[in-house]
Amino acid sequence: MSSPTLKPTVVAGCLFSLFTCTAGAQPVTTVPAVTATQEAVPAAATPDAPVTELSPIVATSTRMDRPASEIPASISVIDGAQIRANEMQVNLSEGLRGIPGLSVRNRENYAQDLQVGIRGFGARSAFGVRGIRLYVDGIPATMPDGQGQTSNIDLSSIDSAEVLRGPFSTLYGNSSGGVLLTETETGEGPLTLTPSFAAGSYGQLRYGMKASGSRGDGPGAIDYLLSTNHFRTDGYREHSKAEKNQVNAKLGLNVGQDGHLSLLLNHVDLSADDPQGLTRDEFENDPRSSSPNAQTYNVRKTTKQTQGGLVYDQPLSDRTDLRIMGYYGERETKQFLSIPIGPQRAPSHSGGVIWLKRQYGGADVRLTSHVSLADRPLTLVAGVAWDTMREARKGYENFIGDQLGVQGNLRRDEINNVWNLDPYVQASWNFAERWTLDAGLRYSNVHFKSSDRYITNGNADDSGTANYSKLLPVIALNYQATPDLSLYVTAGRGFETPTFNELSYRNDNEPGLNFGLKPSVNTTLEAGLKANNVLNGQLTAAVFRTYTKDEIVSAGASGGRTTYQNAGRTLRDGVELAWDARFYRHLHARLSYTYLHARYRDSFCSGTCAGSNPEVPAGNLIPGIARNTATASLAWEPEQGWNGGVDVDYLGKVYVSDQNSESAPSAVVTGLHTGYTWKRDQWTVNAFGRLDNVFNARYAGSVIINDANKRYYEPAPGRNWTAGMTVSYRF
């Protein structure tokens, strides 16, 4: 898959020039904050490469308007056009390659979503996204309990994606081991229609239509975008068919002289079979197979989600700006698991079918002021975030008589509520010509309540409550050594509560919610540098250490159900490097490398510490995390005509259990792509073809940690192809 290209980003007033940047850690504006517009600057000229200018981009993961070189944080900005280039335009794993510290692993299982991790946070997730925060157009795609999903991100209309790593991400509150934000394109100019089509191996097919544009200027002017897509696949593995329909809409309105209101709406309808994990023998000898129970119980999942929101920006004076965000959504999920009939006959068992209906919403209000302290510039941000979710959860037997894989008798019925109310403040003070001090503080408090409405199961009422709160500080110092070199140090503390899914089952097989599960607390120290004009490109580097107390880990998985526990203290040491440069004319090179040594500092019992769950000794590596990953790519990227390139990914071995008894093997995966761009008058045509896993490497797309049946492995496809075309016509 092609590497993401990062637009050169410098805020107005920047004192230096950034060379065009791609796949690495891109310095962009400051810590989590208000929108900061960044101006593109000319690329470094060579005798064969004319100077060009790229359009401005907006960094939504930052809340303060300042030069990119002064940001004491690891942050990457990826242009939406590059994410879409030469890709199927379905999964974020297609475009978010080569970003240090970020792992987006495709399970080839649309019933379980992508496995997204940042610096090891989120690696434990058996389904969905945990441990990191997701935002779409400023609206959380992560619930207040920390559970998120990527299914509502529309790649065909994405304008940019941003990845924030390290201590500053803690200012997003609970479960912010890292932050991933995406923004939808804003319509511009006359109506533009953009149909697109792509097909690939294993019956993959996607087609869509996008319409965008704007009308008027000044007060009352509007901009609009509407994108629709349909995708289906037979799946690489047996019993892995999937179908997805998606709609994404954005409407902008200028209010008064300076205000702007954005209305946002998206909908996704997904149905997918679940092939489940494989044993090591099945993984090596028949990777396209499914687990025997996947078809016996017809394991599958359906999801429907509709979400709407608004974002209002209004300057209150020449020094103060107001931003208001509000949203509401509904999500319904039904999942059939492969739990045998026998265990479900126990009075306390909650069945083999999960039905969830969630209603969620929230708001974020903040003020940004630009003042001075001791005659030096000072930027202040103050805000409050409120999020809430109501979940109706039911469980049913997955059989009727001798018929399996159907919805049977009710076995669980409860109402779950979770909400947070988090005030936060930030400050950035340029106290000397080359020095900037940043600080922030967020008080995150998360409240859980469960009301059991099924108390005829021979047990007591399983209702309960849990409240978690933590003061989350961050502080950083940036030194601009030269116009082309900045150095920084930063430190911060974050925390992560268990999600409702992690609270849903106790690892001692007793009924009731797992309210004994404690939140984990982490402290991160980071130092980094950002240098321009290094071998004609940009170099970024960061080293970090993260201490975590009460790490939440998987206590075992079986039949699609996973339980969780606390594992004491852990330690993560890491190094992230990225280099990006353009050479002769349109030749573009990218390199990135991540070293992440994540291990347990305390011994603990995995599950019950009996039989197949022995004690885990201190020093064992945390499963699901590769110690070494690297990406290299070389591409020819003219604006028109033929383009093409090669990219190579290396993924180190990944342990699949706390005991480190087995591991998914390391792999080198190579991809090739070519395409042609034709532009004339109002027409633009892009056609592409690509070949992935050229040398047919055998590797795991993701792993299921601590699976009780040792079905740890979810195989990635062998050699496969994709081809497609996008046509745009501007009226």
Rosetta blueprint (number, residue, H / E / L):
1 M L
2 S L
3 S L
4 P L
5 T E
6 L E
7 K L
8 P L
9 T L
10 V E
11 V E
12 A L
13 G L
14 C L
15 L L
16 F L
17 S L
18 L L
19 F L
20 T L
21 C E
22 T E
23 A L
24 G L
25 A L
26 Q L
27 P L
28 V L
29 T L
30 T L
31 V L
32 P L
33 A L
34 V L
35 T L
36 A E
37 T E
38 Q E
39 E E
40 A L
41 V L
42 P L
43 A L
44 A L
45 A L
46 T E
47 P L
48 D L
49 A E
50 P L
51 V L
52 T L
53 E L
54 L L
55 S L
56 P L
57 I E
58 V E
59 A E
60 T L
61 S L
62 T L
63 R L
64 M L
65 D L
66 R L
67 P L
68 A H
69 S H
70 E H
71 I L
72 P L
73 A L
74 S E
75 I E
76 S E
77 V E
78 I E
79 D E
80 G H
81 A H
82 Q H
83 I H
84 R H
85 A L
86 N L
87 E L
88 M L
89 Q L
90 V L
91 N L
92 L H
93 S H
94 E H
95 G L
96 L L
97 R L
98 G L
99 I L
100 P L
101 G L
102 L E
103 S E
104 V E
105 R E
106 N L
107 R L
108 E L
109 N L
110 Y L
111 A L
112 Q L
113 D L
114 L L
115 Q E
116 V E
117 G E
118 I E
119 R L
120 G L
121 F E
122 G L
123 A L
124 R L
125 S L
126 A L
127 F L
128 G L
129 V E
130 R L
131 G L
132 I L
133 R E
134 L E
135 Y E
136 V E
137 D L
138 G L
139 I E
140 P E
141 A L
142 T E
143 M L
144 P L
145 D L
146 G L
147 Q L
148 G E
149 Q L
150 T L
151 S L
152 N L
153 I L
154 D L
155 L H
156 S H
157 S H
158 I E
159 D E
160 S E
161 A E
162 E E
163 V E
164 L E
165 R E
166 G L
167 P H
168 F H
169 S H
170 T H
171 L H
172 Y H
173 G L
174 N L
175 S L
176 S L
177 G L
178 G E
179 V E
180 L E
181 L E
182 T E
183 E E
184 T E
185 E L
186 T L
187 G L
188 E L
189 G L
190 P L
191 L L
192 T E
193 L E
194 T E
195 P E
196 S E
197 F E
198 A E
199 A E
200 G E
201 S H
202 Y H
203 G H
204 Q E
205 L E
206 R E
207 Y E
208 G E
209 M E
210 K E
211 A E
212 S E
213 G E
214 S E
215 R E
216 G L
217 D L
218 G L
219 P L
220 G L
221 A L
222 I E
223 D E
224 Y E
225 L E
226 L E
227 S E
228 T E
229 N E
230 H E
231 F E
232 R E
233 T E
234 D L
235 G L
236 Y L
237 R L
238 E L
239 H L
240 S L
241 K L
242 A E
243 E E
244 K E
245 N E
246 Q E
247 V E
248 N E
249 A E
250 K E
251 L E
252 G E
253 L E
254 N E
255 V E
256 G L
257 Q L
258 D L
259 G E
260 H E
261 L E
262 S E
263 L E
264 L E
265 L E
266 N E
267 H E
268 V E
269 D E
270 L E
271 S E
272 A E
273 D E
274 D L
275 P L
276 Q L
277 G L
278 L E
279 T L
280 R H
281 D H
282 E H
283 F H
284 E H
285 N H
286 D L
287 P L
288 R L
289 S L
290 S L
291 S L
292 P H
293 N H
294 A H
295 Q H
296 T H
297 Y L
298 N L
299 V L
300 R E
301 K E
302 T E
303 T E
304 K E
305 Q E
306 T E
307 Q E
308 G E
309 G E
310 L E
311 V E
312 Y E
313 D E
314 Q E
315 P E
316 L L
317 S L
318 D L
319 R L
320 T E
321 D E
322 L E
323 R E
324 I E
325 M E
326 G E
327 Y E
328 Y E
329 G E
330 E E
331 R E
332 E E
333 T E
334 K E
335 Q E
336 F E
337 L L
338 S L
339 I L
340 P L
341 I H
342 G H
343 P H
344 Q H
345 R L
346 A L
347 P L
348 S L
349 H L
350 S L
351 G L
352 G L
353 V E
354 I E
355 W E
356 L E
357 K E
358 R E
359 Q E
360 Y E
361 G E
362 G E
363 A E
364 D E
365 V E
366 R E
367 L E
368 T E
369 S E
370 H E
371 V E
372 S E
373 L E
374 A L
375 D L
376 R E
377 P E
378 L E
379 T E
380 L E
381 V E
382 A E
383 G E
384 V E
385 A E
386 W E
387 D E
388 T E
389 M E
390 R E
391 E E
392 A E
393 R E
394 K E
395 G E
396 Y E
397 E L
398 N L
399 F E
400 I E
401 G L
402 D L
403 Q E
404 L E
405 G L
406 V L
407 Q L
408 G L
409 N L
410 L E
411 R E
412 R E
413 D E
414 E E
415 I E
416 N E
417 N E
418 V E
419 W E
420 N E
421 L E
422 D E
423 P E
424 Y E
425 V E
426 Q E
427 A E
428 S E
429 W E
430 N E
431 F E
432 A E
433 E L
434 R L
435 W E
436 T E
437 L E
438 D E
439 A E
440 G E
441 L E
442 R E
443 Y E
444 S E
445 N E
446 V E
447 H E
448 F E
449 K E
450 S E
451 S E
452 D E
453 R L
454 Y L
455 I L
456 T L
457 N L
458 G L
459 N L
460 A L
461 D L
462 D L
463 S L
464 G E
465 T E
466 A E
467 N E
468 Y E
469 S E
470 K E
471 L E
472 L E
473 P E
474 V E
475 I E
476 A E
477 L E
478 N E
479 Y E
480 Q E
481 A E
482 T E
483 P L
484 D L
485 L E
486 S E
487 L E
488 Y E
489 V E
490 T E
491 A E
492 G E
493 R E
494 G E
495 F E
496 E E
497 T L
498 P L
499 T L
500 F H
501 N H
502 E H
503 L H
504 S L
505 Y L
506 R L
507 N L
508 D L
509 N L
510 E L
511 P L
512 G L
513 L L
514 N L
515 F L
516 G L
517 L L
518 K L
519 P L
520 S E
521 V E
522 N E
523 T E
524 T E
525 L E
526 E E
527 A E
528 G E
529 L E
530 K E
531 A E
532 N E
533 N E
534 V E
535 L L
536 N L
537 G E
538 Q E
539 L E
540 T E
541 A E
542 A E
543 V E
544 F E
545 R E
546 T E
547 Y E
548 T E
549 K E
550 D L
551 E L
552 I E
553 V E
554 S E
555 A E
556 G E
557 A E
558 S E
559 G L
560 G L
561 R E
562 T E
563 T E
564 Y E
565 Q E
566 N E
567 A L
568 G L
569 R L
570 T E
571 L E
572 R E
573 D E
574 G E
575 V E
576 E E
577 L E
578 A E
579 W E
580 D E
581 A E
582 R E
583 F L
584 Y L
585 R L
586 H L
587 L E
588 H E
589 A E
590 R E
591 L E
592 S E
593 Y E
594 T E
595 Y E
596 L E
597 H E
598 A E
599 R E
600 Y E
601 R L
602 D L
603 S L
604 F E
605 C E
606 S L
607 G L
608 T L
609 C L
610 A L
611 G L
612 S L
613 N L
614 P L
615 E E
616 V E
617 P L
618 A L
619 G L
620 N L
621 L E
622 I L
623 P L
624 G L
625 I L
626 A L
627 R L
628 N E
629 T E
630 A E
631 T E
632 A E
633 S E
634 L E
635 A E
636 W E
637 E L
638 P L
639 E L
640 Q L
641 G E
642 W E
643 N E
644 G E
645 G E
646 V E
647 D E
648 V E
649 D E
650 Y E
651 L E
652 G L
653 K L
654 V E
655 Y E
656 V L
657 S L
658 D L
659 Q L
660 N L
661 S L
662 E L
663 S E
664 A E
665 P L
666 S L
667 A E
668 V E
669 V E
670 T E
671 G E
672 L E
673 H E
674 T E
675 G E
676 Y E
677 T E
678 W E
679 K E
680 R E
681 D L
682 Q L
683 W E
684 T E
685 V E
686 N E
687 A E
688 F E
689 G E
690 R E
691 L E
692 D E
693 N L
694 V L
695 F L
696 N L
697 A L
698 R L
699 Y L
700 A E
701 G E
702 S E
703 V E
704 I L
705 I L
706 N L
707 D E
708 A L
709 N L
710 K L
711 R L
712 Y L
713 Y E
714 E E
715 P E
716 A L
717 P L
718 G L
719 R L
720 N E
721 W E
722 T E
723 A E
724 G E
725 M E
726 T E
727 V E
728 S E
729 Y E
730 R E
731 F L
